[in-house]
Amino acid sequence: MTPSDLPVHSPEFRKQRIINWMSLGVLYAFFYMTRYNYTAVAPTLADLLGWKNTELGIFETIMPLVYGLSVVLNGPFADRIGGKKAFLFGAIGVAIMNFVFGLAGLAVMSPAVWEGIGMARHVVIPASLKFGLSGGMILTLMAIVWGLNGFFQSFGALSIVKVNAQWFHVRERGTFAGIFGVLIRLGLLLAFQGVPLILLFLPWQYAFWIPGACVLVLFVINYYFMYNSPKDAGLGDFETGDDAEDSDGKPSSIKYVLSKVFASRVMWMIALGSMMIGFVRRSVVDAWWPKYFVDFYGADKAHFATYLPYIIATWGIAIAGIAGGFVFGIASDRTFGGRRAPVITFGFIGMAIVLALFGISDLLNFGPVMAACCLVLLSFCVNGAHGMIGGAASMDFGGKKAVATAAGLFDGMQYLAGAFVGMGVGYITTNWGWEAWHWAPIPFALIGAYVMSRLWNVMPKGRSGH
């Protein structure tokens, strides 16, 4: 592809797209913060309520399970009503669920008492609870609320690709996926670095209440300043280079949307690749590593904000994830002519190599700083590949009419894999220790590389220009 192949936009179009993108993007980042704040607070909740990794794994299962099912089922709904309405509906629900989750702190009369260190730590006095609640009851109630949060969270990814499929030409979408990766990393940075800062000064409930309040503020901004499409913003129709049938100006029918996504072999192969990303992403780079530093290296969870390996991991994962998104996206646009599968294949191979290095590092006792560096390298590969599937392939192969359904299938498969991972990691680390943690996802990375290599030359059927 040459620079002349890129679409030319008017100043008014570029200005409104930036406003749109910023409004959508920051809200999406806070969706991530209100999802991964639990992961950052998990060690604190475990100490407070006497939970082991198996109990923590319930939350790492219920969230991705509900999210994964919801994002698939809600895709056609978002395609039908439009991204703006779907996003705003999700935002209200996310804010409410985070507020309710934090209310659980009011039920704790006195925290659990532990003794021992590392994996040998155990509860000697259970937490004392108010309102007649037992340990099992509060665990169940909190898990239900967190599952409902997953339902509302599912509207985020669907909506952002639904809106941006109207604003980005097919030849711009790889680069867009890089920006998509920035939002994800910003949200995770807000969770993994911002939440520990909140915990330094305020009780753990505020790690849910403050992000929830930010979502409400951004709800108002998006209500007034974000538009579904250039036409809605008064800028006329914009040809994105999708299939001609996606550009006929007619509303999408449920039958068309379902047949375009669920009857396609290519769609299901990409979804399988996304599922393999989920096994790696949810088991290592996005979920369990704060608890790993506590259990394996004896880190003080109350001072994560000043713990050097944690800081390296937090910022490094964010920066490397952003870099991976742009490197993979630009390479797919300019080196591979809009093909996404080659760079995703390379990403999977990189995941397998880094996971093996991570395992060897711990076996040879290279220390927590080296572990943090491995997490950084893994983030580059994982988020580069994830951005291609979630931010580019869903728009390429779903088109303007079915993009939310495509994103729902791809994202849903990834999070359904994460549901298996949640209880699985809890079981593996409880029974075999953290030494087994790094090796388990490697087969999934290799499967992903094989699946995506089978799509090496596949391109969406559409037009090449305006």
Secondary structure, DSSP 8 states (H G I E B T S, - for coil): --GGGS----HHHHHHHHHHHHHHHHHHHHHHHHHHHHHHHHHHHHHHHT--HHHHHHHHHHHHHHHHHHHHHHHHHHHHH-HHHHHHHHHHHHHHHHHHHHGGGGGEEE--EEESSGGG-EEEE--EESTT--HHHHHHHHHHHHHHHHHHHHHHHHHHHHHHHHHS-GGGHHHHHHHHHHHHHHHHHIIIIIHHHHHHHS-TTHHHHHHHHHHHHHHHHHHHH--SSTTTTTS-----S--GGGGSS----HHHHHHHHHT-HHHHHHHHHHHHHHHHIIIIITTTHHHHHHHHH---GGGGGG-HHHHHHHHHHHHHHHHHHHHHHHIIIIISTT--HHHHHHHHHHHHHHHHHHHHHHHTT--HHHHHHHHHHHHHHHHHHHHIIIIIIHHHHHHHHHHHHHHHHHHHHHHHHHHHHHHHHHHHHHHH-GGGTTTTTHHHHHHHHHHHHTTTT---SS-S--
